[in-house]
Amino acid sequence: MNENKIYVDVNATFTKDGMLLPKSFVWEDGVEYEISKVKDIRRAASLKAGGAGMRYTCVVDGKEVYLFYEDNNIACHGQQALRSAMSERQDRAHRNFRL
């Protein structure tokens, strides 16, 4: 598997006109991330990780990440942005639960 491509489980909605809209996904550590906004949907190739399909530009915890729907699999790209968001989320949790 390409190190820049991580396959994830996605919760999505199909609209009545057949459009797939991702709502959240489960990261490799089991944490579910809500997608606050889908900014763009287009057919595109992943230049970093390889492959092509529908690219969903999503906002997760204020960070932009890409989900690629390719060959009936969804892969997450932009792990650096997501890991940054995860780190910020953990920092907030630690600040909120300090005694």
Backbone as CSV, one residue per row, in Angstrom:
resi,resn,N_x,N_y,N_z,CA_x,CA_y,CA_z,C_x,C_y,C_z
1,MET,0.849,-1.182,0.000,0.000,0.000,0.000,0.886,1.233,0.000
2,ASN,0.480,2.241,-0.713,1.211,3.495,-0.782,1.121,4.202,0.559
3,GLU,2.260,4.719,1.060,2.272,5.365,2.373,1.506,6.684,2.395
4,ASN,1.228,7.269,1.246,0.463,8.508,1.182,-1.033,8.254,1.055
5,LYS,-1.432,7.008,1.010,-2.833,6.654,0.793,-3.279,5.741,1.922
6,ILE,-4.306,6.160,2.633,-4.852,5.356,3.719,-6.322,5.120,3.420
7,TYR,-6.719,3.854,3.320,-8.108,3.520,3.052,-8.905,3.645,4.343
8,VAL,-10.067,4.261,4.241,-10.879,4.539,5.420,-12.326,4.116,5.163
9,ASP,-13.036,3.828,6.255,-14.479,3.603,6.178,-15.151,4.963,6.198
10,VAL,-16.138,5.148,5.330,-16.807,6.442,5.187,-18.301,6.285,5.388
11,ASN,-18.883,7.197,6.148,-20.333,7.315,6.259,-20.746,8.391,5.266
12,ALA,-21.648,8.037,4.365,-22.015,8.960,3.295,-23.505,8.886,3.012
13,THR,-23.968,9.889,2.290,-25.351,9.959,1.853,-25.375,10.027,0.336
14,PHE,-26.298,9.293,-0.257,-26.540,9.441,-1.684,-27.747,10.357,-1.839
15,THR,-27.584,11.404,-2.637,-28.704,12.307,-2.877,-29.656,11.666,-3.883
16,LYS,-30.833,12.243,-4.025,-31.815,11.673,-4.949,-31.359,11.746,-6.401
17,ASP,-30.395,12.638,-6.695,-29.865,12.699,-8.065,-28.593,11.874,-8.233
18,GLY,-28.288,11.033,-7.223,-27.191,10.078,-7.357,-25.831,10.559,-6.908
19,MET,-25.747,11.732,-6.305,-24.459,12.251,-5.847,-24.100,11.645,-4.494
20,LEU,-22.848,11.229,-4.349,-22.337,10.687,-3.095,-21.749,11.830,-2.281
21,LEU,-22.238,12.011,-1.041,-21.735,13.066,-0.168,-21.202,12.454,1.120
22,PRO,-19.873,12.470,1.329,-19.320,11.930,2.566,-19.692,12.804,3.754
23,LYS,-20.036,12.171,4.874,-20.422,12.884,6.098,-19.376,12.745,7.201
24,SER,-18.725,11.584,7.260,-17.669,11.345,8.248,-16.857,10.146,7.787
25,PHE,-15.698,9.958,8.412,-14.891,8.774,8.121,-14.177,8.324,9.377
26,VAL,-13.780,7.054,9.380,-13.102,6.464,10.532,-11.637,6.310,10.168
27,TRP,-10.769,6.961,10.939,-9.324,6.925,10.719,-8.780,5.566,11.138
28,GLU,-7.545,5.289,10.795,-6.942,3.976,11.058,-6.855,3.650,12.542
29,ASP,-6.918,4.654,13.434,-6.879,4.398,14.878,-8.265,4.209,15.473
30,GLY,-9.310,4.209,14.605,-10.673,3.977,15.066,-11.444,5.238,15.409
31,VAL,-10.802,6.411,15.339,-11.473,7.663,15.658,-12.297,8.120,14.454
32,GLU,-13.546,8.498,14.717,-14.408,8.984,13.646,-14.300,10.501,13.553
33,TYR,-14.133,11.003,12.335,-14.007,12.432,12.074,-15.188,12.908,11.247
34,GLU,-15.853,13.939,11.745,-16.981,14.521,11.027,-16.470,15.474,9.954
35,ILE,-17.068,15.400,8.796,-16.753,16.312,7.695,-17.703,17.490,7.816
36,SER,-17.152,18.665,8.133,-18.012,19.825,8.334,-18.458,20.443,7.016
37,LYS,-17.676,20.233,5.962,-18.035,20.815,4.664,-17.351,20.043,3.546
38,VAL,-18.068,19.833,2.461,-17.478,19.319,1.226,-17.351,20.529,0.305
39,LYS,-16.111,20.963,0.070,-15.870,22.188,-0.693,-15.913,21.977,-2.200
40,ASP,-15.527,20.768,-2.648,-15.430,20.542,-4.083,-15.506,19.045,-4.360
41,ILE,-16.097,18.702,-5.493,-16.150,17.320,-5.957,-15.769,17.347,-7.429
42,ARG,-14.735,16.573,-7.793,-14.333,16.536,-9.204,-13.544,15.267,-9.489
43,ARG,-13.544,14.871,-10.751,-12.722,13.755,-11.192,-11.284,14.258,-11.219
44,ALA,-10.390,13.507,-10.566,-8.998,13.958,-10.485,-8.082,12.775,-10.234
45,ALA,-6.813,12.978,-10.549,-5.770,12.005,-10.249,-5.056,12.442,-8.983
46,SER,-4.595,11.470,-8.213,-3.772,11.773,-7.052,-2.321,11.742,-7.488
47,LEU,-1.708,12.889,-7.543,-0.322,12.971,-8.015,0.659,12.419,-6.988
48,LYS,0.350,12.544,-5.690,1.258,12.069,-4.651,1.142,10.564,-4.413
49,ALA,-0.079,10.063,-4.372,-0.285,8.675,-3.976,-0.601,7.750,-5.141
50,GLY,-0.872,8.311,-6.310,-1.238,7.486,-7.452,-2.716,7.162,-7.435
51,GLY,-3.223,6.803,-8.587,-4.635,6.462,-8.702,-5.442,7.644,-9.195
52,ALA,-6.671,7.369,-9.562,-7.570,8.412,-10.043,-8.989,8.040,-9.656
53,GLY,-9.827,9.036,-9.565,-11.220,8.811,-9.224,-11.884,10.127,-8.912
54,MET,-12.931,10.073,-8.115,-13.610,11.290,-7.699,-12.909,11.814,-6.455
55,ARG,-12.498,13.091,-6.520,-11.818,13.708,-5.374,-12.797,14.617,-4.655
56,TYR,-12.943,14.390,-3.356,-13.779,15.203,-2.491,-12.857,16.053,-1.626
57,THR,-12.925,17.370,-1.799,-12.161,18.279,-0.954,-13.035,18.575,0.251
58,CYS,-12.580,18.117,1.422,-13.392,18.176,2.633,-12.708,19.005,3.705
59,VAL,-13.507,19.548,4.608,-12.985,20.259,5.770,-13.287,19.405,6.997
60,VAL,-12.212,19.072,7.729,-12.307,18.273,8.948,-11.539,19.009,10.033
61,ASP,-12.220,19.362,11.108,-11.601,20.122,12.204,-10.852,21.348,11.686
62,GLY,-11.427,22.015,10.710,-10.836,23.234,10.171,-9.701,23.021,9.194
63,LYS,-9.356,21.774,8.893,-8.261,21.445,7.975,-8.817,20.849,6.696
64,GLU,-8.155,21.147,5.582,-8.577,20.611,4.297,-7.924,19.253,4.057
65,VAL,-8.750,18.254,3.771,-8.262,16.914,3.432,-8.987,16.450,2.176
66,TYR,-8.393,15.492,1.508,-8.984,14.948,0.292,-9.394,13.507,0.529
67,LEU,-10.593,13.173,0.078,-11.033,11.788,0.007,-11.131,11.453,-1.470
68,PHE,-10.557,10.316,-1.861,-10.647,9.849,-3.237,-11.492,8.598,-3.266
69,TYR,-12.526,8.613,-4.094,-13.363,7.436,-4.308,-12.893,6.811,-5.608
70,GLU,-12.192,5.674,-5.470,-11.596,5.027,-6.642,-11.824,3.527,-6.558
71,ASP,-12.338,2.957,-7.593,-12.553,1.505,-7.676,-13.274,0.952,-6.456
72,ASN,-14.351,1.619,-6.045,-15.169,1.191,-4.904,-14.424,1.206,-3.577
73,ASN,-13.345,1.953,-3.471,-12.625,2.170,-2.221,-12.484,3.667,-2.014
74,ILE,-12.450,4.090,-0.757,-12.220,5.502,-0.471,-10.927,5.615,0.308
75,ALA,-10.030,6.449,-0.215,-8.729,6.674,0.413,-8.645,8.123,0.853
76,CYS,-7.965,8.342,1.972,-7.766,9.682,2.499,-6.371,10.145,2.134
77,HIS,-6.287,11.345,1.597,-5.014,11.973,1.283,-4.964,13.283,2.056
78,GLY,-3.781,13.740,2.365,-3.652,14.956,3.156,-3.530,14.610,4.625
79,GLN,-2.845,13.486,4.886,-2.712,13.016,6.257,-2.019,14.021,7.153
80,GLN,-1.096,14.833,6.582,-0.415,15.820,7.404,-1.425,16.790,8.002
81,ALA,-2.349,17.267,7.200,-3.372,18.183,7.696,-4.242,17.484,8.732
82,LEU,-4.609,16.232,8.479,-5.450,15.500,9.415,-4.700,15.225,10.713
83,ARG,-3.439,14.830,10.604,-2.655,14.584,11.827,-2.510,15.864,12.633
84,SER,-2.376,17.001,11.971,-2.317,18.292,12.656,-3.626,18.540,13.390
85,ALA,-4.738,18.277,12.735,-6.044,18.452,13.373,-6.193,17.501,14.554
86,MET,-5.717,16.255,14.401,-5.776,15.282,15.495,-4.976,15.780,16.684
87,SER,-3.787,16.303,16.433,-2.934,16.803,17.497,-3.597,17.971,18.221
88,GLU,-4.180,18.894,17.452,-4.880,20.029,18.064,-6.060,19.549,18.890
89,ARG,-6.787,18.542,18.383,-7.925,17.996,19.115,-7.469,17.375,20.433
90,GLN,-6.353,16.641,20.396,-5.825,16.023,21.612,-5.362,17.088,22.602
91,ASP,-4.713,18.145,22.102,-4.275,19.229,22.981,-5.467,19.881,23.672
92,ARG,-6.559,20.125,22.918,-7.754,20.714,23.511,-8.345,19.787,24.568
93,ALA,-8.349,18.493,24.282,-8.895,17.524,25.236,-8.068,17.532,26.517
94,HIS,-6.749,17.593,26.381,-5.891,17.618,27.566,-6.120,18.906,28.371
95,ARG,-6.269,20.029,27.690,-6.523,21.285,28.400,-7.863,21.236,29.105
96,ASN,-8.863,20.635,28.493,-10.197,20.586,29.073,-10.293,19.640,30.268
97,PHE,-9.414,18.644,30.326,-9.525,17.641,31.392,-8.412,17.719,32.430
98,ARG,-7.590,18.750,32.389,-6.554,18.901,33.416,-7.180,19.242,34.743
99,LEU,-6.588,18.713,35.802,-7.099,18.996,37.164,-6.345,20.142,37.774
